[in-house]
C-alpha cells in the first residue's frame, strides 16, 4: 500500500474509527449540497428524527435544474421550482447557508466552493455529485457520494469508506500551444481506460502539472472520476496558496501563515511509496476529442476513428455500439465531423480562464450558419468577472448566446437540451448516450477553445489553426 502520500496523510488525519468489515469511519471537513441529491436525504433525517450534525460545515447552492435563459421565479418548470423551494426550506430549517440565485455567490457547486475559498488543502470534501473530485486540485481528498451517503454525512459528518490505492500520474515536459488541461485528462483516460482507475486515487504530478493554473488543475481532477478513480488530487504549492489568499473563507493574518506552513507539510513526501505509477510526455499530447460514447473513446485531432483490429478485445463491443450510435465509421477523420450545437460551460470548463480561451478563438469571427452556440458561466462571480473584461460582448458579437450561470447542457436537467440526432461539441465531462437531453443526441467532448473553433467552422477543427503563437 501507499505511504507518505498526501492521500495517506489526509486519510489518517480524518480517521475516526475502524469499522467491522475493514472500512473506516472518515470525518468530512466540508459537505457541499445542491437541489438534486439532497431532498431525499433531508426527508430521511426527518423520518428518523435526526438533525444536521454540523451545519457550519455544510454549504448549499442551486445549479443542476436552474434555467440559463431566464432565472425569474417561479421557474417555468414546476418540478425545478419545487426542487429549489425544497432546498430553500431545508436550508432554513437546519441553518445551512444557501448560495441562492441573485446572491452573487450562486453557481455550479464545484465552481463556487473554490472561488469562495471553502475548498482548502488537507480537507476531506463530500458532495452528492460525481465530479466532487474537482476539489482535489487543492490538495484535498474529495469524493462524490450517493443520496444515502448525503444523509449519513448530514447526520454524522462522517462516511464509511474503504481506503484506496494511490496511482501517481507523472506528466513530464510542458503542454504545447493550443493544448489544455482538458486535452491532457482526455488523453490520460484514453490510455488508462474508463475503468483503469477503479480502486485508486490519482495523484497528478510532474512539471506539466506544476505548470498548470488552479483552474486547469480543477479541470484535470474533475475528470479523474471519468477514468474510474474515486478521486484525483494535486499536491498544494505556491500556485494553490496564491489562488486562495484573500478569498472570503481563507485564513487571514497569522492564521494564514500557519495554514500555509501546515498545508505545505501535507504534500507527498519525496520518499513516498505509491501502488502504481504511469508516465506521460506532455509534449506528445495533441488537442483531443471524443468520438464515441465514453470519455475513454478519444482521438488526437489528426487521427481517425479506430477499427476493431486496432483496439483491445475487451474494448471492441463498446466500440461497435459507438459506431452505431454516433454514426461514425472506422477510418473517419475526427477533424471535419459536422456539429449542430456548441456548448461552453459546466463544472469542468465553465471558469473564467475557460471563457477567456474560448473568447480568444471567437474574437473577430462568426459562428457558422445554422450552428447554435452558447456560453454558460460556471457562477455568478465568473459571469461578473467575464462581463467586466468584455468577454460577453466578444461572444455576442461572434453570434454566441450569453447565458445565466448553471449546469446547463452538461446533463440537461433543465431546458438546455439536444434535439433528436443533433451532434454537440461540448466542453463538459460526459458523452454517454442521452447525456445531453436527447435519447439519440450525440456528444463530442473537447476543450472550450476547441468548442469555439467548432462553432465558427461548423465542424470539428484543430484550434491550433485559429490561434496566433502568442494566444493562451
C-alpha positions as CSV (number, residue, x, y, z in Angstrom):
1,X,0.0,0.0,0.0
2,X,1.0,3.6,-0.4
3,X,2.7,5.6,2.3
4,X,3.8,9.1,2.7
5,X,1.5,10.5,0.1
6,X,-0.9,13.4,0.6
7,X,-3.7,10.9,0.3
8,X,-2.3,8.8,3.2
9,X,-1.8,11.9,5.4
10,X,-5.2,13.3,4.9
11,X,-6.9,10.0,5.4
12,X,-5.0,9.4,8.7
13,X,-5.9,12.9,9.9
14,X,-9.6,12.3,9.3
15,X,-9.9,8.7,10.5
16,X,-12.5,8.4,13.3
17,X,-12.6,4.7,13.8
18,X,-12.0,1.4,12.1
19,X,-15.3,-0.4,11.4
20,X,-16.2,-4.1,11.3
21,X,-15.5,-5.4,7.9
22,X,-12.4,-3.3,7.3
23,X,-13.9,0.1,6.3
24,X,-13.0,3.3,8.0
25,X,-15.3,6.0,9.5
26,X,-13.9,9.1,8.0
27,X,-14.7,12.6,9.2
28,X,-15.9,15.0,6.4
29,X,-14.5,18.5,6.7
30,X,-16.7,20.1,4.1
31,X,-20.1,18.9,2.8
32,X,-21.5,20.5,-0.3
33,X,-25.1,20.1,-1.2
34,X,-27.4,21.1,-4.1
35,X,-31.0,20.7,-5.0
36,X,-30.9,17.3,-6.8
37,X,-29.4,14.8,-4.3
38,X,-30.4,16.5,-1.0
39,X,-34.2,16.3,-0.8
40,X,-34.4,12.6,-0.1
41,X,-31.5,12.8,2.3
42,X,-33.3,15.5,4.3
43,X,-36.5,13.5,4.2
44,X,-34.7,10.5,5.7
45,X,-33.4,12.7,8.5
46,X,-36.9,13.8,9.4
47,X,-38.2,10.2,9.2
48,X,-35.6,9.2,11.8
49,X,-35.9,12.2,14.0
50,X,-32.3,13.3,13.3
51,X,-30.8,16.7,12.7
52,X,-27.8,18.1,10.8
53,X,-24.7,17.4,12.9
54,X,-22.5,20.2,11.6
55,X,-24.5,22.8,9.7
56,X,-21.4,25.1,9.8
57,X,-19.6,22.5,7.7
58,X,-22.4,22.2,5.1
59,X,-22.8,24.7,2.2
60,X,-25.6,24.7,-0.4
61,X,-26.1,26.1,-3.8
62,X,-28.5,25.6,-6.7
63,X,-27.1,24.6,-10.1
64,X,-28.4,21.4,-11.8
65,X,-32.0,22.4,-12.6
66,X,-31.8,26.2,-12.9
67,X,-32.7,27.6,-16.4
68,X,-30.0,29.7,-18.0
69,X,-32.2,31.9,-20.2
70,X,-34.3,33.4,-17.5
71,X,-34.0,32.7,-13.8
72,X,-37.1,34.6,-12.8
73,X,-39.1,32.8,-10.1
74,X,-41.2,30.8,-10.1
75,X,-39.4,28.8,-12.8
76,X,-41.4,27.7,-15.8
77,X,-40.7,24.1,-15.0
78,X,-42.8,23.3,-11.9
79,X,-40.5,20.4,-10.9
80,X,-37.5,22.6,-11.0
81,X,-39.3,25.2,-8.9
82,X,-40.3,22.6,-6.3
83,X,-36.7,21.3,-6.0
84,X,-35.3,24.8,-5.4
85,X,-38.1,25.6,-2.9
86,X,-37.4,22.4,-1.1
87,X,-33.7,23.2,-0.8
88,X,-34.6,26.7,0.5
89,X,-36.9,25.2,3.2
90,X,-34.4,22.6,4.3
91,X,-31.5,25.1,4.5
92,X,-33.6,27.5,6.5
93,X,-34.8,24.8,8.9
94,X,-31.4,23.4,9.5
95,X,-29.4,26.6,9.5
96,X,-27.4,25.7,6.4
97,X,-26.0,28.7,4.3
98,X,-27.5,28.7,0.8
99,X,-25.8,30.5,-2.1
100,X,-29.1,31.2,-3.9
101,X,-29.7,32.9,-7.3
102,X,-29.0,36.6,-7.1
103,X,-26.8,36.3,-4.0
104,X,-23.6,37.0,-6.1
105,X,-22.4,33.6,-4.9
106,X,-24.6,31.2,-6.8
107,X,-23.2,28.8,-9.4
108,X,-22.1,25.2,-10.0
109,X,-21.2,23.6,-6.7
110,X,-17.6,22.7,-7.9
111,X,-17.1,26.3,-9.1
112,X,-18.3,28.3,-6.1
113,X,-16.6,26.3,-3.3
114,X,-13.1,27.0,-4.7
115,X,-13.8,30.6,-5.6
116,X,-15.2,31.3,-2.1
117,X,-12.1,29.8,-0.5
118,X,-14.2,27.0,1.1
119,X,-12.1,24.3,-0.5
120,X,-8.6,24.2,1.1
121,X,-5.6,21.8,1.3
122,X,-5.9,18.9,3.7
123,X,-9.6,18.7,3.7
124,X,-12.0,15.9,3.1
125,X,-14.8,17.1,0.9
126,X,-18.0,15.2,0.0
127,X,-20.9,16.1,-2.2
128,X,-23.8,14.2,-3.9
129,X,-22.3,14.7,-7.3
130,X,-19.8,12.6,-9.2
131,X,-17.4,15.4,-10.1
132,X,-16.6,16.3,-6.5
133,X,-13.1,15.0,-7.4
134,X,-12.6,18.6,-8.7
135,X,-11.7,19.8,-5.2
136,X,-8.6,17.5,-5.2
137,X,-6.9,20.2,-7.2
138,X,-6.3,22.0,-3.9
139,X,-4.6,19.0,-2.2
140,X,-7.9,17.9,-0.7
141,X,-9.4,14.4,-0.8
142,X,-12.8,14.8,-2.4
143,X,-15.5,12.2,-3.0
144,X,-18.7,12.1,-4.9
145,X,-21.4,10.3,-2.9
146,X,-24.9,9.0,-3.3
147,X,-28.1,10.2,-1.7
148,X,-28.0,7.7,1.2
149,X,-24.4,8.9,2.0
150,X,-25.6,12.5,1.8
151,X,-28.0,11.5,4.6
152,X,-25.2,9.9,6.6
153,X,-22.9,13.0,6.3
154,X,-25.7,15.3,7.3
155,X,-26.5,13.2,10.3
156,X,-23.0,12.3,11.4
157,X,-20.4,14.4,9.5
158,X,-18.7,11.2,8.5
159,X,-18.6,8.5,5.9
160,X,-17.9,4.8,6.0
161,X,-15.2,4.2,3.3
162,X,-12.5,1.8,2.2
163,X,-9.1,3.2,1.7
164,X,-7.9,3.5,-1.9
165,X,-4.6,2.6,-3.5
166,X,-2.7,5.5,-5.0
167,X,-1.5,5.8,-8.6
168,X,0.8,8.6,-9.5
169,X,0.3,10.0,-12.9
170,X,3.5,11.7,-13.8
171,X,3.3,14.2,-16.6
172,X,6.7,15.4,-17.8
173,X,7.5,18.4,-20.0
174,X,5.0,21.1,-20.9
175,X,1.8,21.2,-22.9
176,X,2.2,22.5,-26.4
177,X,0.5,25.6,-27.7
178,X,-3.2,25.1,-28.2
179,X,-3.3,22.1,-25.8
180,X,-5.1,22.4,-22.5
181,X,-5.8,20.6,-19.3
182,X,-8.9,19.2,-20.9
183,X,-6.9,17.6,-23.6
184,X,-4.5,16.2,-21.0
185,X,-7.1,14.5,-19.0
186,X,-8.9,13.1,-22.1
187,X,-5.5,11.7,-23.2
188,X,-4.9,10.1,-19.8
189,X,-8.4,8.5,-19.8
190,X,-7.9,7.3,-23.4
191,X,-4.8,5.4,-22.5
192,X,-5.7,4.2,-19.0
193,X,-9.3,3.5,-19.7
194,X,-12.6,4.5,-18.1
195,X,-12.1,1.6,-15.6
196,X,-8.4,1.9,-15.2
197,X,-8.7,3.9,-12.0
198,X,-11.1,1.7,-10.2
199,X,-9.8,1.3,-6.6
200,X,-7.4,4.1,-6.9
201,X,-6.8,7.7,-6.1
202,X,-5.0,9.5,-8.8
203,X,-2.1,11.7,-7.8
204,X,-1.3,14.1,-10.7
205,X,2.4,15.1,-10.5
206,X,5.3,16.3,-12.6
207,X,6.5,19.5,-14.3
208,X,3.4,19.7,-16.6
209,X,1.1,19.6,-13.6
210,X,3.1,22.1,-11.6
211,X,2.8,24.5,-14.6
212,X,-1.0,24.4,-14.6
213,X,-3.1,27.1,-13.1
214,X,-5.5,26.3,-10.3
215,X,-8.4,26.4,-12.7
216,X,-6.6,24.0,-15.1
217,X,-5.9,21.7,-12.1
218,X,-9.6,21.7,-11.3
219,X,-10.4,20.6,-14.8
220,X,-7.9,17.7,-14.5
221,X,-9.2,16.5,-11.2
222,X,-12.8,17.0,-12.2
223,X,-12.5,14.2,-14.8
224,X,-10.4,11.8,-12.7
225,X,-13.8,10.1,-11.9
226,X,-14.3,9.5,-15.7
227,X,-11.2,7.4,-15.6
228,X,-12.6,5.2,-12.8
229,X,-10.6,6.8,-10.0
230,X,-12.7,7.7,-6.9
231,X,-10.7,10.9,-6.5
232,X,-7.8,12.8,-8.0
233,X,-5.5,15.4,-6.4
234,X,-2.6,17.7,-6.9
235,X,-0.1,18.5,-4.1
236,X,-0.6,22.1,-2.8
237,X,2.1,24.6,-3.8
238,X,2.6,28.3,-4.3
239,X,0.1,28.3,-7.1
240,X,-2.5,26.9,-4.7
241,X,-1.7,29.4,-2.0
242,X,-1.7,32.4,-4.4
243,X,-5.2,31.3,-5.6
244,X,-6.6,31.0,-2.1
245,X,-5.1,34.1,-0.5
246,X,-7.7,36.8,0.2
247,X,-10.8,34.7,-0.6
248,X,-13.8,35.0,1.7
249,X,-13.2,31.8,3.7
250,X,-9.4,31.7,3.5
251,X,-7.5,32.3,6.8
252,X,-6.0,35.8,7.4
253,X,-3.0,37.3,9.1
254,X,-1.1,34.9,11.4
255,X,-3.7,32.2,10.7
256,X,-2.8,32.4,7.0
257,X,0.9,32.0,7.7
258,X,0.3,29.0,9.9
259,X,-2.1,27.5,7.4
260,X,0.4,27.7,4.5
261,X,3.0,26.0,6.7
262,X,0.7,23.2,7.5
263,X,-0.7,22.9,4.0
264,X,2.9,22.6,2.7
265,X,3.6,19.8,5.1
266,X,0.8,17.7,3.7
267,X,2.4,17.4,0.2
268,X,3.6,13.9,-0.7
269,X,7.0,13.1,0.7
270,X,9.9,12.7,-1.7
271,X,10.5,9.1,-0.4
272,X,6.8,8.2,-0.5
273,X,5.6,4.9,-1.9
274,X,2.7,4.6,-4.3
275,X,0.9,1.5,-5.6
276,X,1.4,2.3,-9.3
277,X,2.9,5.0,-11.5
278,X,2.3,5.9,-15.1
279,X,4.3,8.5,-17.0
280,X,3.1,10.7,-19.8
281,X,5.0,13.2,-22.1
282,X,3.1,16.4,-22.2
283,X,4.8,17.5,-25.4
284,X,3.2,14.5,-27.2
285,X,-0.4,15.3,-26.3
286,X,-2.5,16.9,-29.1
287,X,-5.9,18.6,-29.0
288,X,-8.1,15.7,-28.1
289,X,-11.8,15.0,-29.0
290,X,-14.0,12.0,-28.1
291,X,-15.6,10.2,-30.9
292,X,-17.7,7.6,-29.0
293,X,-19.9,7.1,-26.0
294,X,-17.4,7.1,-23.2
295,X,-14.8,9.6,-22.2
296,X,-12.2,7.0,-22.9
297,X,-13.0,6.9,-26.7
298,X,-10.8,9.8,-27.5
299,X,-8.7,10.8,-30.5
300,X,-6.0,13.3,-31.3
301,X,-7.3,15.9,-33.7
302,X,-5.3,14.4,-36.6
303,X,-6.5,10.8,-36.0
304,X,-9.3,8.7,-37.4
305,X,-11.9,6.6,-35.8
306,X,-10.2,3.3,-34.9
307,X,-11.2,0.0,-36.4
308,X,-11.9,-3.0,-34.2
309,X,-8.5,-4.6,-35.0
310,X,-6.8,-1.5,-33.6
311,X,-8.5,-2.0,-30.2
312,X,-8.0,-4.4,-27.3
313,X,-10.6,-7.2,-27.5
314,X,-12.4,-6.0,-24.4
315,X,-12.9,-2.6,-26.0
316,X,-14.5,-3.9,-29.2
317,X,-18.1,-4.4,-28.0
318,X,-18.4,-0.8,-26.8
319,X,-16.7,0.4,-30.0
320,X,-19.3,-1.4,-32.1
321,X,-22.0,0.2,-30.1
322,X,-20.4,3.6,-30.5
323,X,-20.1,3.2,-34.3
324,X,-23.9,2.6,-34.5
325,X,-24.9,5.3,-32.0
326,X,-22.6,8.0,-33.2
327,X,-22.9,7.1,-36.9
328,X,-19.1,7.4,-37.2
329,X,-17.4,4.5,-39.0
330,X,-13.8,3.3,-38.7
331,X,-11.4,5.4,-40.7
332,X,-13.5,8.6,-40.4
333,X,-11.3,11.6,-39.6
334,X,-12.4,13.3,-36.4
335,X,-11.4,16.7,-37.8
336,X,-14.2,17.8,-40.1
337,X,-17.1,16.0,-38.4
338,X,-20.0,18.4,-38.6
339,X,-21.7,19.7,-35.4
340,X,-25.1,21.3,-34.7
341,X,-24.7,22.7,-31.1
342,X,-21.7,24.1,-29.4
343,X,-21.8,24.4,-25.6
344,X,-19.1,26.1,-23.4
345,X,-19.6,25.7,-19.7
346,X,-20.0,23.0,-16.9
347,X,-18.1,22.3,-13.7
348,X,-15.3,21.0,-16.0
349,X,-14.8,24.1,-18.1
350,X,-17.1,27.0,-17.0
351,X,-14.5,29.1,-15.2
352,X,-13.0,32.5,-16.2
353,X,-9.9,31.1,-17.8
354,X,-12.0,28.7,-19.9
355,X,-14.1,31.6,-21.2
356,X,-11.0,33.6,-22.0
357,X,-9.6,30.7,-24.0
358,X,-12.8,30.4,-26.0
359,X,-13.2,34.1,-26.5
360,X,-9.6,34.3,-27.9
361,X,-10.9,32.0,-30.7
362,X,-14.2,33.6,-31.1
363,X,-12.9,37.2,-31.2
364,X,-13.4,38.7,-34.7
365,X,-15.0,35.6,-36.1
366,X,-18.6,34.5,-36.6
367,X,-20.5,31.3,-35.6
368,X,-21.1,29.3,-38.7
369,X,-24.6,29.5,-40.2
370,X,-27.1,27.0,-38.7
371,X,-25.0,26.4,-35.6
372,X,-26.5,27.0,-32.1
373,X,-23.6,28.2,-29.9
374,X,-23.9,29.4,-26.3
375,X,-21.8,30.1,-23.2
376,X,-22.9,29.4,-19.7
377,X,-20.6,30.8,-16.9
378,X,-20.0,28.5,-14.0
379,X,-21.1,31.0,-11.4
380,X,-22.4,34.5,-10.8
381,X,-18.8,35.6,-9.9
382,X,-17.5,34.1,-13.1
383,X,-20.2,35.9,-15.1
384,X,-19.5,39.2,-13.4
385,X,-15.7,38.9,-14.0
386,X,-16.2,37.9,-17.6
387,X,-18.5,40.8,-18.3
388,X,-16.1,43.2,-16.6
389,X,-13.5,42.0,-19.2
390,X,-15.9,42.3,-22.1
391,X,-15.9,38.6,-22.8
392,X,-19.7,38.5,-23.1
393,X,-19.5,41.2,-25.8
394,X,-16.9,39.2,-27.7
395,X,-19.2,36.1,-27.6
396,X,-22.3,38.0,-28.6
397,X,-20.5,39.8,-31.4
398,X,-19.5,36.4,-32.8
399,X,-23.0,35.0,-32.6
400,X,-22.9,33.0,-29.3
401,X,-25.7,33.3,-26.7
402,X,-24.5,34.5,-23.3
403,X,-26.5,32.7,-20.6
404,X,-27.0,32.8,-16.8
405,X,-25.0,30.5,-14.5
406,X,-25.9,26.8,-14.1
407,X,-25.0,23.3,-15.1
408,X,-26.9,23.8,-18.4
409,X,-26.4,21.2,-21.1
410,X,-23.8,19.2,-19.3
411,X,-26.6,16.8,-18.1
412,X,-29.7,18.7,-19.3
413,X,-31.8,18.6,-16.1
414,X,-33.1,22.0,-17.4
415,X,-34.3,23.4,-20.7
416,X,-30.9,23.3,-22.3
417,X,-31.1,20.0,-24.3
418,X,-30.1,18.5,-27.6
419,X,-32.9,17.7,-30.0
420,X,-33.1,14.4,-31.9
421,X,-29.8,13.3,-33.5
422,X,-28.0,16.6,-33.1
423,X,-24.3,16.5,-32.5
424,X,-22.9,18.6,-29.7
425,X,-19.4,20.0,-29.4
426,X,-19.2,20.2,-25.6
427,X,-16.7,21.4,-23.0
428,X,-18.5,19.2,-20.4
429,X,-17.3,15.9,-18.9
430,X,-19.6,13.0,-20.2
431,X,-20.6,11.8,-23.6
432,X,-22.8,9.0,-22.6
433,X,-25.9,8.1,-24.6
434,X,-28.7,10.6,-23.9
435,X,-26.5,12.6,-21.5
436,X,-27.4,16.0,-23.1
437,X,-31.1,15.6,-23.0
438,X,-32.0,13.7,-26.2
439,X,-32.2,9.9,-26.3
440,X,-30.4,9.9,-29.6
441,X,-28.3,13.1,-29.3
442,X,-24.5,12.8,-29.7
443,X,-21.8,14.4,-27.8
444,X,-18.1,15.2,-28.7
445,X,-16.1,16.3,-25.7
446,X,-13.3,18.8,-26.2
447,X,-11.7,21.9,-24.6
448,X,-13.6,25.3,-24.6
449,X,-11.2,26.6,-27.2
450,X,-11.9,23.6,-29.4
451,X,-15.7,24.2,-29.0
452,X,-15.3,27.8,-30.1
453,X,-13.3,26.6,-33.1
454,X,-16.0,24.1,-34.0
455,X,-18.6,26.8,-33.6
456,X,-17.0,29.2,-36.1
457,X,-16.3,26.5,-38.7
458,X,-19.4,24.3,-38.1
459,X,-17.3,21.2,-37.7
460,X,-14.6,19.7,-35.5
461,X,-11.5,21.9,-36.1
462,X,-7.9,21.9,-34.9
463,X,-7.9,25.0,-32.7
464,X,-4.2,25.5,-33.5
465,X,-5.1,26.6,-36.9
466,X,-7.1,29.5,-35.4
467,X,-4.8,30.8,-32.8
468,X,-1.7,33.0,-33.0
469,X,1.5,31.8,-31.4
470,X,1.0,34.2,-28.5
471,X,-2.6,33.1,-27.8
472,X,-3.2,31.4,-24.5
